[in-house]
């Protein structure tokens, strides 16, 4: 039996939240399990997944890219970030701002970056 679109969208949202909570709990556990004086955590990873696609799910991709920026800002290098998302928003014909993705209405911060072909 195939899952309806709304059910699939809700499922993908729940899975994204689950992954983020899992990563957060794993990071919190590892930071409490060892003394800050003896070790520095250099093996942290982040897995960010956006299973939504198509234009009407723009917000899901924007949220995932916002989390990506936050993870980088917290010090996790690109080599330890796994980012999975449908790459169809920035260059979509309905996007008023070609090659850009924003997470709010003031359009101050382009989440997509400058490397767009």
FIDOSE-475458 format. One record per residue (C-alpha): residue number from 0; residue in three letters; z, y, x negated. Coordinates in steps of 0.25 Angstrom, whole numbers. Layout:
N
site k: NUM r: ALA up: Z north: Y east: X;
...
REM end
This chain:
117
site k: 0 r: UNK up: 0 north: 0 east: 0;
site k: 1 r: UNK up: -4 north: 13 east: -6;
site k: 2 r: UNK up: 6 north: 25 east: -7;
site k: 3 r: UNK up: 3 north: 37 east: 1;
site k: 4 r: UNK up: 1 north: 50 east: -6;
site k: 5 r: UNK up: 14 north: 57 east: -2;
site k: 6 r: UNK up: 22 north: 44 east: -6;
site k: 7 r: UNK up: 14 north: 44 east: -19;
site k: 8 r: UNK up: 17 north: 58 east: -22;
site k: 9 r: UNK up: 32 north: 57 east: -19;
site k: 10 r: UNK up: 32 north: 44 east: -27;
site k: 11 r: UNK up: 26 north: 51 east: -39;
site k: 12 r: UNK up: 35 north: 63 east: -38;
site k: 13 r: UNK up: 47 north: 53 east: -38;
site k: 14 r: UNK up: 42 north: 46 east: -50;
site k: 15 r: UNK up: 41 north: 59 east: -58;
site k: 16 r: UNK up: 55 north: 63 east: -54;
site k: 17 r: UNK up: 60 north: 49 east: -58;
site k: 18 r: UNK up: 53 north: 49 east: -71;
site k: 19 r: UNK up: 59 north: 63 east: -74;
site k: 20 r: UNK up: 73 north: 59 east: -70;
site k: 21 r: UNK up: 72 north: 46 east: -78;
site k: 22 r: UNK up: 68 north: 54 east: -91;
site k: 23 r: UNK up: 79 north: 64 east: -88;
site k: 24 r: UNK up: 89 north: 53 east: -87;
site k: 25 r: UNK up: 84 north: 46 east: -99;
site k: 26 r: UNK up: 85 north: 59 east: -107;
site k: 27 r: UNK up: 99 north: 62 east: -102;
site k: 28 r: UNK up: 104 north: 48 east: -105;
site k: 29 r: UNK up: 99 north: 48 east: -119;
site k: 30 r: UNK up: 104 north: 62 east: -122;
site k: 31 r: UNK up: 118 north: 58 east: -117;
site k: 32 r: UNK up: 118 north: 44 east: -124;
site k: 33 r: UNK up: 118 north: 50 east: -138;
site k: 34 r: UNK up: 125 north: 61 east: -145;
site k: 35 r: UNK up: 118 north: 74 east: -146;
site k: 36 r: UNK up: 124 north: 75 east: -160;
site k: 37 r: UNK up: 117 north: 62 east: -166;
site k: 38 r: UNK up: 103 north: 62 east: -160;
site k: 39 r: UNK up: 93 north: 71 east: -155;
site k: 40 r: UNK up: 84 north: 65 east: -144;
site k: 41 r: UNK up: 70 north: 65 east: -149;
site k: 42 r: UNK up: 64 north: 53 east: -141;
site k: 43 r: UNK up: 64 north: 60 east: -127;
site k: 44 r: UNK up: 52 north: 57 east: -118;
site k: 45 r: UNK up: 47 north: 63 east: -105;
site k: 46 r: UNK up: 38 north: 56 east: -95;
site k: 47 r: UNK up: 32 north: 66 east: -85;
site k: 48 r: UNK up: 24 north: 60 east: -74;
site k: 49 r: UNK up: 16 north: 67 east: -63;
site k: 50 r: UNK up: 9 north: 57 east: -54;
site k: 51 r: UNK up: 4 north: 67 east: -44;
site k: 52 r: UNK up: -10 north: 72 east: -45;
site k: 53 r: UNK up: -20 north: 80 east: -37;
site k: 54 r: UNK up: -19 north: 95 east: -34;
site k: 55 r: UNK up: -8 north: 95 east: -23;
site k: 56 r: UNK up: 2 north: 89 east: -33;
site k: 57 r: UNK up: 0 north: 100 east: -43;
site k: 58 r: UNK up: 15 north: 103 east: -42;
site k: 59 r: UNK up: 18 north: 89 east: -48;
site k: 60 r: UNK up: 10 north: 91 east: -60;
site k: 61 r: UNK up: 16 north: 105 east: -62;
site k: 62 r: UNK up: 30 north: 99 east: -61;
site k: 63 r: UNK up: 26 north: 88 east: -71;
site k: 64 r: UNK up: 21 north: 98 east: -81;
site k: 65 r: UNK up: 33 north: 107 east: -79;
site k: 66 r: UNK up: 42 north: 95 east: -83;
site k: 67 r: UNK up: 33 north: 93 east: -95;
site k: 68 r: UNK up: 35 north: 107 east: -100;
site k: 69 r: UNK up: 50 north: 105 east: -98;
site k: 70 r: UNK up: 50 north: 92 east: -106;
site k: 71 r: UNK up: 43 north: 99 east: -117;
site k: 72 r: UNK up: 52 north: 111 east: -117;
site k: 73 r: UNK up: 64 north: 101 east: -118;
site k: 74 r: UNK up: 58 north: 96 east: -131;
site k: 75 r: UNK up: 51 north: 83 east: -128;
site k: 76 r: UNK up: 38 north: 83 east: -136;
site k: 77 r: UNK up: 24 north: 80 east: -130;
site k: 78 r: UNK up: 24 north: 67 east: -137;
site k: 79 r: UNK up: 36 north: 62 east: -128;
site k: 80 r: UNK up: 31 north: 67 east: -115;
site k: 81 r: UNK up: 23 north: 58 east: -106;
site k: 82 r: UNK up: 16 north: 67 east: -96;
site k: 83 r: UNK up: 8 north: 60 east: -85;
site k: 84 r: UNK up: 1 north: 68 east: -74;
site k: 85 r: UNK up: -13 north: 70 east: -67;
site k: 86 r: UNK up: -20 north: 80 east: -75;
site k: 87 r: UNK up: -27 north: 86 east: -63;
site k: 88 r: UNK up: -20 north: 99 east: -59;
site k: 89 r: UNK up: -23 north: 110 east: -70;
site k: 90 r: UNK up: -38 north: 108 east: -69;
site k: 91 r: UNK up: -39 north: 106 east: -54;
site k: 92 r: UNK up: -49 north: 114 east: -46;
site k: 93 r: UNK up: -38 north: 119 east: -37;
site k: 94 r: UNK up: -29 north: 124 east: -48;
site k: 95 r: UNK up: -30 north: 140 east: -48;
site k: 96 r: UNK up: -25 north: 140 east: -62;
site k: 97 r: UNK up: -35 north: 130 east: -70;
site k: 98 r: UNK up: -29 north: 122 east: -81;
site k: 99 r: UNK up: -15 north: 127 east: -77;
site k: 100 r: UNK up: -3 north: 120 east: -70;
site k: 101 r: UNK up: 9 north: 128 east: -65;
site k: 102 r: UNK up: 22 north: 124 east: -58;
site k: 103 r: UNK up: 25 north: 137 east: -51;
site k: 104 r: UNK up: 18 north: 149 east: -44;
site k: 105 r: UNK up: 20 north: 159 east: -55;
site k: 106 r: UNK up: 10 north: 151 east: -64;
site k: 107 r: UNK up: 18 north: 156 east: -77;
site k: 108 r: UNK up: 18 north: 142 east: -84;
site k: 109 r: UNK up: 5 north: 134 east: -85;
site k: 110 r: UNK up: 11 north: 119 east: -86;
site k: 111 r: UNK up: -2 north: 113 east: -90;
site k: 112 r: UNK up: -3 north: 120 east: -103;
site k: 113 r: UNK up: -15 north: 125 east: -111;
site k: 114 r: UNK up: -22 north: 112 east: -115;
site k: 115 r: UNK up: -32 north: 111 east: -103;
site k: 116 r: UNK up: -46 north: 106 east: -105;
REM end
